Amino acid sequence: MKAIILAAGYATRLYPLTLNQPKPLLKVGNKAIIEHIIEKLEQLNLVGQVFVVTNNKFYYEFLEWRHNFKSKIDIEIVNDGTLSNEDRLGAIGDVNFVIKRQAINSDLLIIGGDNLFEDDLTDFISFFRSRGSSILLNDVKKKELAKLYGIVTINENNKIINFVEKPDQPESTLASTLIYALKKEHLPVIQEVIELGKADRSGDFIAYLAKKEEVYGKVLNSKWFDIGSIEQLREAEDFFYKQ
């Protein structure tokens, strides 16, 4: 299994913090966000190679980080060539870029470089192996909060039967995280989604895949943070400093 960490966004909502520093390299609990993610991957003893896809603006910052960061996993920094938020490839565009460039033909773990989570990934990977392509879900508990996320409805077997991005009337409170495990036979669907003009939002890919194939959702049992604002960053810092 290989992994892609998405780190090519420009994080404009976190300016000025991210004006000259990529969001995944921001420190939370004395280590960079991306280092928390790599630590979870190391615990699996399953991922042979990790591709961190970034943009041309922050490419050299990631190269410097990689030079100084020690890991037992092979980590490669991939430059998607973009220079600004306006010409970004989008989350699914970046996944496709790495798959094509690295000729990936194996099961694939995809993680957003701004996702922080307390659980290790062992149970999720076991779930993936028994069910098939899967995503991690976080129960936000409240319908008002659910309006801010891509919301999933699952059946009694945890199969995804509906996915709506930021619904006005949420059917559930299960929010999709950007943590996906995909069977290799489902990777070509990524190109299909891009050809439909939906390269930006990762949720559009899951919604499309779930209509074509069986996709399953596993609910997290602990804290998850999607670092999209200064407030969420501070909340994550408070949580991880106490660990």
Phi, psi and omega per residue, in radians:
M1 nan 2.429 3.058
K2 -1.971 2.892 -3.133
A3 -2.342 2.556 3.005
I4 -2.104 2.238 3.001
I5 -1.843 2.124 -3.103
L6 -1.450 2.018 -3.064
A7 -2.453 0.551 -3.060
A8 -1.846 0.125 3.110
G9 -1.329 2.921 -3.103
Y10 -1.881 -0.072 2.986
A11 0.817 0.869 -3.087
T12 -1.129 -0.437 -3.138
R13 -1.250 -0.240 3.130
L14 -1.804 0.145 3.065
Y15 -1.020 2.505 0.105
P16 -1.539 -0.012 -3.094
L17 -0.990 -0.660 -3.035
T18 -1.868 0.302 3.121
L19 -1.160 -0.682 -3.115
N20 -2.190 0.280 3.122
Q21 -2.555 2.299 3.138
P22 -1.223 2.535 -3.088
K23 -0.978 -0.746 -3.122
P24 -1.110 -0.260 3.108
L25 -1.674 0.022 3.037
L26 -1.168 2.488 -3.109
K27 -1.455 2.341 3.005
V28 -2.364 2.028 -3.111
G29 1.133 0.713 3.061
N30 1.255 0.190 3.002
K31 -2.544 2.694 -3.126
A32 -1.138 2.628 3.120
I33 -0.909 -0.782 -3.105
I34 -1.125 -0.490 3.123
E35 -1.251 -0.583 3.012
H36 -1.051 -0.751 -3.116
I37 -1.161 -0.814 3.128
I38 -1.037 -0.675 3.122
E39 -1.030 -0.734 3.105
K40 -1.128 -0.662 3.127
L41 -1.195 -0.672 3.110
E42 -1.085 -0.641 -3.118
Q43 -1.130 -0.401 -3.119
L44 -1.266 -0.537 -3.026
N45 0.915 0.684 -3.052
L46 -2.327 -0.577 -3.072
V47 -1.470 2.074 -3.093
G48 -1.494 -0.471 -3.065
Q49 -2.643 2.417 3.113
V50 -2.096 2.254 3.048
F51 -1.871 2.086 3.064
V52 -1.720 1.917 -3.102
V53 -1.668 2.152 -3.133
T54 -2.261 -3.022 -3.124
N55 -1.875 3.033 -3.109
N56 -1.181 -0.500 -3.130
K57 -1.098 -0.724 -3.042
F58 -1.928 0.189 -3.080
Y59 -0.986 -0.799 -3.062
Y60 -1.288 -0.492 3.024
E61 -1.103 -0.705 3.113
F62 -1.246 -0.621 3.071
L63 -1.083 -0.732 3.119
E64 -1.135 -0.754 3.093
W65 -1.031 -0.793 -3.109
R66 -1.094 -0.663 3.140
H67 -1.071 -0.616 -3.058
N68 -1.658 -0.190 -3.061
F69 -1.716 2.221 -3.134
K70 -1.689 2.222 3.129
S71 -2.540 2.604 3.084
K72 -1.484 -0.050 3.072
I73 -1.752 2.504 3.048
D74 -1.247 2.051 -3.119
I75 -2.007 2.202 3.110
E76 -2.101 2.296 3.101
I77 -1.582 2.230 -3.108
V78 -2.034 2.239 -3.134
N79 -1.678 2.076 -3.130
D80 -1.452 -0.049 3.018
G81 1.476 -0.052 -3.112
T82 -1.452 2.764 -3.048
L83 -2.133 -0.235 -3.084
S84 -2.681 2.928 3.112
N85 -1.058 -0.503 -3.084
E86 -1.258 -0.537 -3.128
D87 -1.909 0.319 3.137
R88 -1.057 2.659 3.123
L89 -1.404 -0.389 -3.040
G90 1.547 2.832 -3.057
A91 -1.018 -0.875 -3.108
I92 -1.283 -0.565 3.045
G93 -1.063 -0.694 3.119
D94 -1.212 -0.700 3.082
V95 -1.034 -0.815 3.139
N96 -1.091 -0.689 3.119
F97 -1.018 -0.796 -3.122
V98 -1.218 -0.750 3.130
I99 -0.998 -0.801 -3.124
K100 -1.195 -0.820 -3.063
R101 -1.151 -0.672 -3.085
Q102 -1.699 0.043 3.133
A103 0.903 0.862 -3.117
I104 -1.284 2.221 3.101
N105 -2.451 0.986 -3.127
S106 -2.581 2.961 3.011
D107 -0.971 2.563 -2.965
L108 -2.350 2.287 3.029
L109 -1.796 2.199 -3.124
I110 -2.057 2.231 -3.122
I111 -2.336 2.277 3.037
G112 -1.186 2.351 -3.072
G113 -1.231 0.010 3.073
D114 -2.038 0.288 3.094
N115 -1.640 2.108 3.075
L116 -2.021 2.324 -3.078
F117 -2.573 2.604 -3.075
E118 -1.442 -0.710 -3.122
D119 -1.057 2.613 2.866
D120 -1.414 3.064 -3.013
L121 -1.744 0.102 -3.053
T122 -1.043 -0.858 -3.123
D123 -1.123 -0.646 3.135
F124 -1.117 -0.758 -3.138
I125 -1.186 -0.640 3.056
S126 -1.095 -0.721 3.088
F127 -1.064 -0.806 3.118
F128 -1.044 -0.748 -3.107
R129 -1.171 -0.542 -3.117
S130 -1.515 -0.455 -3.061
R131 -1.879 -0.797 -3.004
G132 2.197 -2.849 -3.085
S133 -0.874 2.279 -2.975
S134 -2.507 2.756 3.015
I135 -2.274 2.689 3.055
L136 -1.530 2.407 -3.129
L137 -2.051 2.611 3.066
N138 -2.155 2.175 3.115
D139 -1.410 1.893 -3.113
V140 -1.444 -0.065 2.981
K141 1.314 -0.709 -3.022
K142 -1.945 2.409 -3.126
K143 -1.100 -0.593 3.129
E144 -1.125 -0.719 3.089
L145 -1.175 -0.596 -3.107
A146 -1.079 -0.436 3.140
K147 -1.154 -0.240 -3.088
L148 -1.617 -0.092 -2.991
Y149 -2.228 2.969 2.909
G150 -1.334 2.097 -2.985
I151 -1.901 2.352 -3.043
V152 -1.955 2.458 2.939
T153 -1.977 2.289 3.141
I154 -2.108 2.726 3.077
N155 -1.626 -2.968 -3.068
E156 -1.156 -0.298 3.099
N157 -1.730 0.190 -3.129
N158 1.227 0.232 3.060
K159 -1.331 2.389 3.117
I160 -1.301 2.150 3.131
I161 -1.960 -0.161 3.064
N162 -2.794 2.544 3.083
F163 -2.497 2.129 3.133
V164 -2.268 2.261 3.139
E165 -1.425 2.086 3.086
K166 0.805 1.094 -3.070
P167 -1.241 2.568 3.047
D168 -1.260 -0.588 3.129
Q169 -2.224 1.464 -3.062
P170 -1.085 2.380 3.066
E171 -1.424 -0.398 3.134
S172 -2.552 -3.128 3.076
T173 -2.022 0.330 -3.140
L174 -1.559 1.875 -3.097
A175 -1.630 2.407 3.070
S176 -1.306 2.248 2.940
T177 -1.519 2.970 3.034
L178 -1.687 1.088 3.072
I179 -2.356 1.801 -3.049
Y180 -2.109 2.500 2.952
A181 -2.105 2.073 -3.035
L182 -2.032 2.362 2.994
K183 -1.211 2.553 -3.044
K184 -1.066 -0.507 -3.131
E185 -1.240 -0.212 3.113
H186 -1.655 -0.101 -3.109
L187 -1.079 -0.631 3.126
P188 -1.065 -0.360 3.130
V189 -1.132 -0.462 3.109
I190 -1.031 -0.779 3.108
Q191 -1.104 -0.662 3.110
E192 -1.057 -0.754 -3.127
V193 -1.126 -0.702 3.116
I194 -1.119 -0.710 3.119
E195 -1.141 -0.362 3.056
L196 -1.490 0.019 3.118
G197 1.422 0.431 -3.093
K198 -2.090 1.029 -3.075
A199 -1.544 -0.238 -2.951
D200 -1.512 -0.988 -3.020
R201 -1.572 2.178 -3.124
S202 -1.111 -0.550 -3.141
G203 -1.080 -0.552 3.110
D204 -1.092 -0.611 3.106
F205 -1.158 -0.819 -3.127
I206 -1.109 -0.736 3.120
A207 -1.036 -0.742 -3.131
Y208 -1.201 -0.809 -3.120
L209 -1.097 -0.702 -3.096
A210 -1.170 -0.395 3.077
K211 -1.412 -0.464 -3.107
K212 -1.613 -0.665 -2.997
E213 -2.310 3.014 3.053
E214 -1.440 2.142 3.092
V215 -2.234 2.448 -3.030
Y216 -2.082 2.706 3.123
G217 -2.139 2.274 3.068
K218 -1.947 2.269 -3.080
V219 -1.488 2.282 3.077
L220 -1.119 2.609 3.124
N221 -1.810 0.053 -3.072
S222 -2.595 -2.904 -3.014
K223 -1.197 2.501 3.052
W224 -2.437 2.404 3.124
F225 -2.202 2.299 3.002
D226 -1.880 1.794 -2.977
I227 -1.351 1.506 -3.111
G228 -1.991 -0.025 -3.128
S229 -2.663 2.890 3.093
I230 -1.049 -0.688 -3.115
E231 -1.101 -0.746 3.125
Q232 -1.183 -0.607 3.084
L233 -1.119 -0.789 3.133
R234 -1.115 -0.701 3.120
E235 -1.088 -0.742 3.109
A236 -1.142 -0.716 3.111
E237 -1.043 -0.798 3.134
D238 -1.049 -0.735 -3.101
F239 -1.172 -0.845 -3.039
F240 -1.320 -0.452 3.068
Y241 -1.184 -0.414 -3.136
K242 -1.487 -0.180 -3.088
Q243 -1.312 nan nan
